Every structure is written in structure tokens, then in C-alpha cells.
Amino acid sequence: MEEYERLKEVVASAEEDVIRADKGNKAAGTRVRKSMQDVKKAAQDVRNKVLELRQQGEQPPAPPAPPSPSF
């Protein structure tokens, strides 16, 4: 799922700044907060895609065609 791959990329890209922020780097902390907003958006995209897939699977089958009249 493309949306999930994007989420993993966003999380992975924040790792270095998370480590720097943990050591007290304020600029890195700002970048981490920005990255977490991106994570939030990407996670919402995954949720929406999963819901879309679930709804596609729950669609009832098309009703059978009415029988053609016999003359």
C-alpha cells in the first residue's frame, strides 16, 4: 500500500533529528515537531485508504438481472 510506505518513509526520515533533539538541539526539536505533523497526515492517509478498501469489500453483490419475458 503506497500510503503505508509513505508513512514509513516519513518516520524514518525523522530519526536523526529525534536523536539530535534528545541531546538538546532545539532546531532539531523544531524539525521533529514538523515531521510529526507529517506523520500525523500520513497516518490519516493510511486510515482513509484502509477504510476505502474495507468499504469496497463490503459492497453487496449486484442483484441478478430480471428474467426475460417468455412469449
N, C-alpha and C positions, 0 to 999 in steps of 0.2 A: 504494500500500500504506500503510495507516494507520500501521503500526508505524514505517515508514521516515520518514514525515512527522513523527512524534513525535520520532524521533532527531534530525532536522534542527532542530526547534524547541529541543530541549534544548541542542544545541551552540551555536546562535545566541544563546540567552539567556545563555550563559556568557561571551560575547565581551568585554563591557565589564569584567567582573570580572577576566578574564585580563589585559587591558591594565593595569588598576589594580594587580594583583598583580605584574606585571612591573616596575612602577615602585616596588615595595617596600611596598605596602599589605598589611599582614598580615591584616586582616579580609577583604579581597578574596581573598586566598590561601585562607583557610578556606572561603569560598563556592565558590571554584573547585574545591577538593577535593570538596566536597559535590556540585557539578554533575557532576564526572567520575564519581562513583558513579552518578548518574542516567543519564549517558551509557552507562556500562557496562551497566546494566539495560536501557536502551532498545535497545542493540546486541544484547543477548541475545534480546530480544523479536523483533527483526528476523530473527536467525538461526533462531529457532524457527519463525517464520512461513514462511521460505523452505524449511525442512526439511519443514514440513507441506504446502506447495504441491508440493514435489518428490515426496513420498510419494503425494499424490493423483494425480499424473500417472503414477506407476509401477504403479498398481493394474492387475492383469491384467483383461482383459475378462471378463464373466460367461460361464460356459460355456453353450453352446447348450442349449436345452430338449431332453430326450429325445424321440424321435419317438413320436407317439401310436400305440398298437397298432391294427392293422387287423383287423377281424373280418369 
